[in-house]
Amino acid sequence: MTERCRILIVYYSRTGTTRRVAELLASELDADIEPIRERAGPGSRDGARGYVRSVIDALCHRRAAVMPALLDVAAYDLVVVGAPVWAGGACAPVRAWLESNGGQIRHLALFCCEGARGSGTALKQMSEAAGKTPLAACVISGSDLYRRRDADKRDAFAQKIRQRMAARRETEWLV
Ligand SMILES: Cc1cc2nc3c(=O)[nH]c(=O)nc-3n(C[C@H](O)[C@H](O)[C@H](O)COP(=O)(O)O)c2cc1C
């Protein structure tokens, strides 16, 4: 009997879109899930002030202070990381989390939620922060949500992850 592939989904979400995608993916992939939590500090990300702070953090590549992961990242075969696009790049809390935890990730997959643009740079920044190339990536845009294309994109992403992990496991068995 083959052992079940252990998958962890980690995400940051300011307004709930990335969280929703992460939760649906977790149920589709039978994965554990953990939100990235920021340390309590002087500034929040709520309201107009929080929005501006988030834009500045993203543009200036300021390192956000994030809490250590609660689950043991190294115990998973695959970690899927999800982030909203901020100011044409990856949101600051996800970059910080990947910089801290990327070394413990065996296999990585990435997804982004964007209004309309910036996901290409965001995915590149996430991959660089982790120090790993993702085996699959997915972008959900505002127009995907509006036109109800998000479920198809999520399904295709989940299927690609399953296929690529199965192929990697076969290779790992052979060596
Ligand atoms: C600070 C900030 C900057 C943003 N910058 C962009 C951007 O450059 N490009 C874009 O398409 N969407 C941008 N957005 C929109 C979000 O990426 C999009 O609404 C996403 O779905 C939000 O995810 P969340 O609800 O999980 O926080 C920005 C949102 C915020 C809060």
PDBQT file of the ligand as one rigid body, heavy atoms in Angstrom, charges set to zero:
ROOT
HETATM    1  C1  LIG A 201      -2.073  46.716  -0.257  1.00  0.00    +0.000 C 
HETATM    2  C2  LIG A 201      -2.704  46.079  -1.461  1.00  0.00    +0.000 A 
HETATM    3  C3  LIG A 201      -2.107  46.198  -2.701  1.00  0.00    +0.000 A 
HETATM    4  C4  LIG A 201      -2.665  45.566  -3.819  1.00  0.00    +0.000 A 
HETATM    5  N1  LIG A 201      -2.007  45.639  -5.018  1.00  0.00    +0.000 NA
HETATM    6  C5  LIG A 201      -2.491  44.950  -6.081  1.00  0.00    +0.000 A 
HETATM    7  C6  LIG A 201      -1.782  44.938  -7.321  1.00  0.00    +0.000 A 
HETATM    8  O1  LIG A 201      -0.707  45.522  -7.493  1.00  0.00    +0.000 OA
HETATM    9  N2  LIG A 201      -2.312  44.235  -8.361  1.00  0.00    +0.000 N 
HETATM   10  C7  LIG A 201      -3.503  43.574  -8.255  1.00  0.00    +0.000 A 
HETATM   11  O2  LIG A 201      -3.946  42.968  -9.229  1.00  0.00    +0.000 OA
HETATM   12  N3  LIG A 201      -4.199  43.558  -7.076  1.00  0.00    +0.000 NA
HETATM   13  C8  LIG A 201      -3.718  44.218  -5.989  1.00  0.00    +0.000 A 
HETATM   14  N4  LIG A 201      -4.395  44.197  -4.799  1.00  0.00    +0.000 N 
HETATM   15  C9  LIG A 201      -5.657  43.443  -4.729  1.00  0.00    +0.000 C 
HETATM   16  C10 LIG A 201      -5.461  42.077  -4.074  1.00  0.00    +0.000 C 
HETATM   17  O3  LIG A 201      -4.323  41.394  -4.571  1.00  0.00    +0.000 OA
HETATM   18  C11 LIG A 201      -6.669  41.177  -4.335  1.00  0.00    +0.000 C 
HETATM   19  O4  LIG A 201      -7.844  41.873  -4.007  1.00  0.00    +0.000 OA
HETATM   20  C12 LIG A 201      -6.599  39.886  -3.558  1.00  0.00    +0.000 C 
HETATM   21  O5  LIG A 201      -7.594  39.015  -4.032  1.00  0.00    +0.000 OA
HETATM   22  C13 LIG A 201      -6.808  40.131  -2.075  1.00  0.00    +0.000 C 
HETATM   23  O6  LIG A 201      -6.621  38.931  -1.369  1.00  0.00    +0.000 OA
HETATM   24  P1  LIG A 201      -7.077  38.776   0.164  1.00  0.00    +0.000 P 
HETATM   25  O7  LIG A 201      -8.560  39.031   0.193  1.00  0.00    +0.000 OA
HETATM   26  O8  LIG A 201      -6.753  37.376   0.499  1.00  0.00    +0.000 OA
HETATM   27  O9  LIG A 201      -6.326  39.768   0.993  1.00  0.00    +0.000 OA
HETATM   28  C14 LIG A 201      -3.872  44.840  -3.686  1.00  0.00    +0.000 A 
HETATM   29  C15 LIG A 201      -4.489  44.759  -2.429  1.00  0.00    +0.000 A 
HETATM   30  C16 LIG A 201      -3.903  45.361  -1.332  1.00  0.00    +0.000 A 
HETATM   31  C17 LIG A 201      -4.562  45.227   0.019  1.00  0.00    +0.000 C 
ENDROOT
TORSDOF 0
